[in-house]
Amino acid sequence: MALPWAKTLEDSADYSQVVEPYLPQLYELPGKVIDAVSNRDSLIELYKNTNPLVSGLGFSIFLGAIFLVASEVNRNYSQVDRAWSLLPTIYNAHFAAWSHLNGLPSRRVDLVLLWSVIWSARLTFNYWRKGGYNIGSEDYRWEIIRGKVPPALFFIFNVTFISFMQSILLFLLAAPTYIILIASQHEPEITAADIGFTAVELGLILSEWISDQQQWDYQTAKKEYQQTAKVPRGCKFTQEDLDRGFITSGLWAYCRHPNFAAEQTIWILLYQWSCYASKTFYNWAGLGALFLLMIFQGSTQLTESITSGKYPEYKFYQKQIGAHIPSLTPYRTPTAVPKVIRTSDLAKRQKPKQK
């Protein structure tokens, strides 16, 4: 059978029983796909008879090659970024579809898919409105990294990390769902704990929406202020807020990156859900969440090094407020901050010159 029968709930998270025996299928999969590609029924049978963790992993490796070619041809290294909000949900949908096709208990996996779809919809919308899907758009941080390393070294970085490792990471984020799928053979019905996990996941997604909306409102007001040298009418931000250059109100008053904090917690919680379902304290499926934490640490350091260089007050913000772990007290503007030439003042100085 393509899915192992775990004798106990603990066995459903045992790497030597639920992963290792099926890895040979990964090496055989490309040839089998080529043989079955001309026949729709054969493809469905191959899909049903291949371990879902293996087929998902194989697909992520295949996508890594696509990302690599697309990024090098277009000289745009945000190919994975465009798929980031979609792939974990696609993999969760894959586990759900596989369980349905094989007539296995799927209610708990369907519950994972429910909040995952909502997560994807929110994140995809936020990425879209920021212009992420516009032709030629690219994360500004890739350009900065390209400027600091030799082309050959950046190519190696693209092959290893940007294209393949990130693609596999997005699959590993959904790997805990595989354990929940196996555990459902023993406990097929949705439990009160499953409902609790789902409620918390939805709460975290809501907090992401709130923090991203607060950031959007601030950046929109700041952009208009920079263009007109006037605080936008009806704006909830003061001139001091907009001159600061970065948001320090709402959730951002207690955490420098509340959206990042929620994002990491979402996938840590899914991993904890798999631990609960398998009655284990820890298991191999935590690799995805662990790698995600490492990426966010590196990304946050790079982003903040750029921000602190642009806005002098940001260093005070860093001292008072935690990056991902919320502070108990809100941010307070220091009594004395470095002198900053405000956008409005700059506009006034330029007017006499134009005359």
N, C-alpha and C positions, 0 to 999 in steps of 0.2 A: 504494500500500500504506500502511496506517496506521502501520507501523513502518519507519523508514528502513533502507536497506541501506548500511551503512558499508563503504567500500572498504578501509579499514584500521582497526586497533584504535583508533588515535588519533582517527579520525573519529567513533567512537562516543560521544565526549565533546565533540564540536564543537557548540557552541550553535547556530551558524548552519545546521547540517545536521540536527540531531536534535530541535531545539525550535522555532526560529523559523518554519520552513515550516508547522508544524502549528497554530500559534496561531489562525489564522482559524477552525479547527474549534471553538474555545472559544466564539466569538460565535454560531455556528450551532447549537451543541449544545442550548440550551433549547428552541428551536423543534422540532428533530428529536425530542427526548424527548417533547414534547407530542403530536406526530403519531404516535409509535410506542407510546405508553403503553397503548393499548387492545389491542395485539397482542403477545403474549409472544414470538413468533418474530421480530417486527420489532425488539423491544427487544434481543434477543440479537444480531441482525445489526448493529444500531446499535452495540452494545457492542464487537463484534468489529472493526468497521470504523472505530472512532474511536481515534485515537492514545491509548495508555494513560496517558501523562503528562497529556494534555489532559483526559481524562475524570476522572482523579484530582483534578486541579486544580479542575475544575468542581464536583466533589462537595464539595471543601473549602470553596469559596465558598458553596455552597448551605447547608452546615452552619453557616457563619458567620452566615447570616441566621437560622437556627433558634436558634442560641445567643443571638443578640441579642434576639430576641423573647421567648425563655424567661426570660432574665435580667431583662428589664425588667418582664415580667408578674409574675414571682415576687419581684422585688427581691432576687434571689440571684445573685451574679456568679461562682459556681463551676461554671457549666454546662460550660465547657471542661475544667475540672479533672476532672470525672467521666468525660470521654471520653479524657483524656490517655493513659492506660495502654493504650487499645484502638486508637486511630486509626492510629498508625504501622504496627502489625501488619495492620490492615485494608487499608492501602495496599500493604503488601508482599504480602499475599494477593491483592490486586487484580492486581498485576503478574504473579504466578504463575498466576492463573486465566486472565488474558488470553493469556499465552503458551501455556498448555495448549489453550485453545479454538482458537487459530490454528495449532496443530501446530508450534510453534517449540521449539527447545531450551530446557529449563526447569530442568535439574538444579541449576545454580548459583543460580538464583533460589529454587528450593525450599529450598536450603541456608540462604539468608538468612531465609526464612520460618520455618525450624525454630527457630533461636535467638530469632527475634522473638516467636514464640508463647510461648516459655518466659519471655522478658522481660515480656510482657504479663500472663501468669498470675501471676508474682511481684509485679509492681507493683500489679495489680488487687487481689490478696489483701491486700497491705499497706495500700492505701487503704481497703479495706472494713473491716478490723479496727480502723482508726482512726476509723471512723464516717463516712467520706466520702460513703457512699451513703445515709445516713439523711436522712429528709425534713427540709428546712430547714438542713442542714449547709452551712457556708460557710467558706472559708479566712479566718481572722481578719485577715489582712493587707488584704483588700479593705475591711473595715470601717474599718480605720485610715486607708487612703487616702481613703475617702469622707469621713472626718471632717476631712481636711486640704485638700480642694479643693471649690469651689462645685459644686452639683448639675449645672449645665449643662456644666461642664468635665469632670465625671466621666462624663456621658453620652457626650461626644465620645470620651473615653478608652475607654469600653466599645465604642462603634461601631468605632473604629479598632484598638485593641490587643487588648482582652480577647476580643472575639468573632471578628473577622475575621483579624487578624494571627496570633493564636495558632492558629486553625484552619488557616490556610495553612501556618504553620510546621510543624505536625504532618504535613502532607503532604510538605513539603520535606525533612523528616528521612528519608523513604523514597525521595526522588528518586534517590539513588545507585543504588538497585536497578534503576532504568530504564536506567542506563548499563551495568550488569552484564548486563541482558537483551539489550541491543543487541550488546554484546561477545560474548555467547554464540553469536552467529551465526558467529563466527570460531573461538571456542574453546568448544565446547558441553560438554565434559566437565569434571567437577570436578577441580581441580588440587590439588597438595599445599599451595599457598599458600592456596587456598580453605578447606581443612581447618584450616590454621593460624589464619586469620582467625576461623573459627567457634569454635575452641578458646579463643581469647582473649576473644571475645565472651561465651562461656559462663562463663569465669573471672571476667569483670567482673560478670556477673549474680550469680554466687555471692558475690562480695565485697559486692554491694549487699544480698543477703539477710542476710549475716553482720552488716553494719553496722546495717541496719534492725532486726534481731532484738536486737542489743545495745542499741540505743536503746529498743526496746519493753520489754525486761526492766528497764532502768533507770527508765523512766517509770512502769511498773507498780509497782515497788518504792517509788518516790518518792511516788506517789499514796497507797499504803497507809500509808506512814510519816507523811504529812501528816494522815491521818485518825485514826491511832492514837497518834502520837508515839512509836512503837516501830519499831525496825528489823525488817522482816518475817523470820520464822523461815526459815532456809535461804537467806536472801538473800546473794548474793556481794558485795554492796556494804556498805561501812562506814557508820556514822553520819556521818562526815565527808564521804563521797561524796554522801550524800543531802542533807545540809545545803548542800552546794555549789550544788545546783540544776540542774546540767547534767553530762552524762557526760564523763569524761576517761580512760576505760579502753578496752581492746580496740583496735580500729582508730581510735577517737576519740582515743587517746593520741598518735597521729601525724598526724592530719588533723582539722580542725574539722568538715568535712563530707565524710566518705569516701563516703557514698552519692551526694552531688552530683557528686563527682569521677568516680566510676565511670559515672554516668549520662551525663555530658558525653563521656567517653572512648568510650562505646559508639557514639555517633553520629558522632564524629570518625573512629572506626575504620571504620565502614561507608563513610564518604566516602573514606577512604584505600583501602579495598577497591575502590571504583569507579575510583580512580586507577590502582591496580595492574592491574585488568581491562582498562582502556583504554590502558595504557602512557603515562599522562600524569602530570606532576608536580602539576598542579592542574587543576580544572575547575569549571564553574558549579554543580555539585551540592553544593558545599561551603557554599552560602548557608544551608541549613537548620542545619547544625552551627554556623556563625558566629552566626546569630541566637539559637540556643540558648545559646551562651556568653554573649551579651549579656544575655539574660533572667536567667540564673543569677547573673551579677554583680550586677544590680539587686536580685534577690530576696534574695541573700545579704546585701547591705548593709542592706536593710530589716529582715530577720530578726535580724541581729546587733545592730543599733541597739536593737531591742526587748529582746533577751536581755541585752546589757551594761547596760541600764538596770535590769533586775530583779536581776541577780546581780553584785555588785562584783568577784568573782574572775575574771569572764569577760574582763576587759581584760588580766589577766596571761596567760590562756590564749591570747588573740589575739596577744600579743607573742611567745610561745614557739612556737606551732604554726601552720602554714600553713592557709589556708582550704580550698583545693582541691589544692594540691601538697603531698604528704606531707613531714613533717619527718624528719630522720634519727634524731633522739633523741625519746623519749617526753616527755610533759608532766610537769613536776615542780611540785608545789604550792609556792608561795612560802612562805618562812619566816614572813613577816608579811603578813597580808591584812586588809582592813577588817573591823571587827566586824560580825557578822551575827547577828541574833536567830534562833536555831534554832527549827524547828517544834516540837520537843519542849519547849524552854524556854517557848515561848509558851503551849503547852497547860498546863504546870504553873502558869503565872502566872494563867491564867484560872480554874483550879479553886477557889482561895480566894474569888474574886469570886462564883462561883456559890453557894458555901456561905452 
